[in-house]
Amino acid sequence: MSDDSTVSLKGSCFCGALAYEVKGKPVLSAYCHCTNCQRLTGCPFIHSLHYLDANFSWAENVSEESYDRFIIPEKSWKSRLRCKVCGVAVAGYNIKTDRWSIWAPHLERDDSGKIKHYDLVKPTAHIFYETRLLDINDSVGKWVGYEGTSDKCA
């Protein structure tokens, strides 16, 4: 059995121009139902993974000219980065927590189409569930805000 901290996961935007690598287990792995994620992705919820800055790195060919940065007006400490080629929002950065947000659908897949090392990144919660656009009937805990730091709502 391998040490989770040594596992490396690679991800990218649709065209591959914005590629990155994360190491180890994420600080947070959850289905996010917040209105920002809904509006920025166009999806009712997204499988969001948070990594400390020290565990996130861009591929060698990525520079600041490779992406557009959108700073969320109501939360100026949070930004989203979008590929200039294909337009996909590929990562977010939070200055206050020094964490990167990535989205599991961007991670590398195995030959069967499943995310590699899925057990390491499997969601443990639904967060910001009160602003959901649809009900999810599963056994994963539902939280008003972040898992473990807010009230459970379902």
C-alpha positions in Angstrom: 0.0 0.0 0.0 1.4 3.4 -1.0 1.7 6.4 1.2 -1.1 8.9 0.3 1.3 11.9 0.6 3.4 10.6 -2.3 0.6 10.1 -4.8 0.7 12.6 -7.6 -2.5 13.5 -9.6 -2.4 15.4 -12.9 -5.2 17.6 -14.3 -5.8 20.1 -17.0 -8.3 22.2 -18.9 -10.1 20.7 -21.9 -7.3 21.5 -24.4 -4.5 20.7 -22.1 -2.8 24.1 -22.2 -3.3 24.7 -18.5 -1.9 21.5 -16.9 -1.1 21.1 -13.2 -0.1 18.5 -10.6 -1.3 18.0 -7.0 0.3 15.8 -4.4 -1.3 13.8 -1.7 -4.7 13.8 -0.2 -6.7 17.0 -0.6 -7.5 19.1 2.5 -11.1 19.1 1.3 -13.0 16.9 -1.2 -16.7 17.7 -1.5 -19.6 18.3 -3.8 -19.9 22.1 -3.6 -23.4 23.6 -4.1 -22.4 27.3 -3.5 -23.8 29.9 -5.7 -20.3 31.0 -6.9 -19.5 27.4 -8.1 -22.9 27.2 -9.8 -22.5 30.5 -11.6 -18.9 30.0 -12.5 -19.4 26.5 -13.9 -23.0 26.5 -15.0 -23.5 23.2 -13.1 -25.8 22.6 -10.1 -22.8 21.4 -8.1 -19.2 20.5 -8.7 -16.7 18.0 -7.1 -14.3 20.5 -5.6 -10.9 19.5 -4.2 -8.8 21.9 -2.1 -5.0 21.6 -1.8 -2.4 23.6 0.1 -0.3 25.8 -2.1 2.8 23.6 -1.3 1.0 20.6 -2.9 -0.1 22.4 -6.1 2.2 23.2 -9.1 1.6 24.2 -12.7 3.2 22.3 -15.6 6.4 23.8 -16.9 4.8 25.4 -20.0 2.2 27.4 -17.9 2.8 31.1 -17.3 0.6 34.0 -16.3 0.1 34.7 -20.0 -1.6 31.2 -20.3 -4.7 32.2 -18.3 -7.1 34.9 -17.4 -7.7 35.6 -13.7 -11.1 36.5 -12.5 -11.3 38.0 -9.0 -14.7 37.3 -7.3 -16.0 40.8 -6.5 -17.7 40.0 -3.2 -14.7 37.9 -2.1 -11.6 39.7 -3.4 -9.3 37.1 -1.7 -10.6 34.4 -4.1 -9.8 34.2 -7.8 -10.6 31.8 -10.6 -8.2 31.0 -13.5 -9.5 30.3 -17.0 -7.6 28.9 -20.0 -7.1 31.5 -22.7 -7.3 28.8 -25.4 -10.4 26.7 -24.5 -12.0 29.0 -21.9 -12.3 26.4 -19.2 -12.0 27.5 -15.5 -9.4 25.1 -14.3 -8.4 26.3 -10.8 -9.1 28.8 -8.1 -6.9 30.3 -5.5 -7.8 31.7 -2.0 -5.2 34.2 -0.6 -6.6 33.9 2.9 -6.2 30.1 3.2 -3.3 29.7 0.8 -5.2 26.9 -0.9 -5.9 26.0 -4.5 -9.3 24.7 -5.6 -9.4 22.3 -8.5 -12.3 20.3 -9.9 -12.2 16.5 -10.0 -13.6 16.3 -13.6 -10.3 17.8 -14.8 -8.2 15.0 -13.3 -6.5 12.4 -15.4 -8.5 9.2 -16.1 -7.6 5.6 -16.4 -8.4 3.4 -19.5 -12.0 2.8 -18.2 -12.7 6.5 -17.8 -12.4 6.6 -14.0 -10.4 9.3 -12.2 -7.1 7.8 -11.2 -6.6 7.3 -7.4 -10.3 8.1 -6.9 -10.3 6.6 -3.4 -7.9 9.4 -2.4 -10.2 12.2 -3.7 -13.6 10.7 -3.2 -16.0 13.3 -1.8 -16.8 13.2 1.9 -19.5 15.8 2.0 -22.0 18.1 0.2 -21.1 21.7 1.2 -23.3 24.8 1.0 -26.2 22.4 0.5 -28.9 24.9 1.4 -28.2 26.7 -1.9 -28.6 23.5 -3.9 -30.5 23.5 -7.2 -31.5 19.9 -6.8 -31.8 17.4 -4.0 -29.2 14.6 -3.8 -30.3 11.3 -2.3 -27.1 9.7 -1.2 -25.4 8.8 2.1 -22.9 11.6 2.0 -23.3 14.3 4.8 -24.9 17.6 3.8 -23.6 20.8 5.4 -24.8 24.4 5.5 -21.2 25.6 4.9 -17.9 23.7 5.1 -17.9 20.1 6.5 -17.2 20.0 10.2 -17.2 23.8 10.7 -20.9 24.4 10.0 -24.2 22.8 10.9 -25.4 19.6 9.2 -28.6 20.3 7.2 -29.6 16.8 6.1 
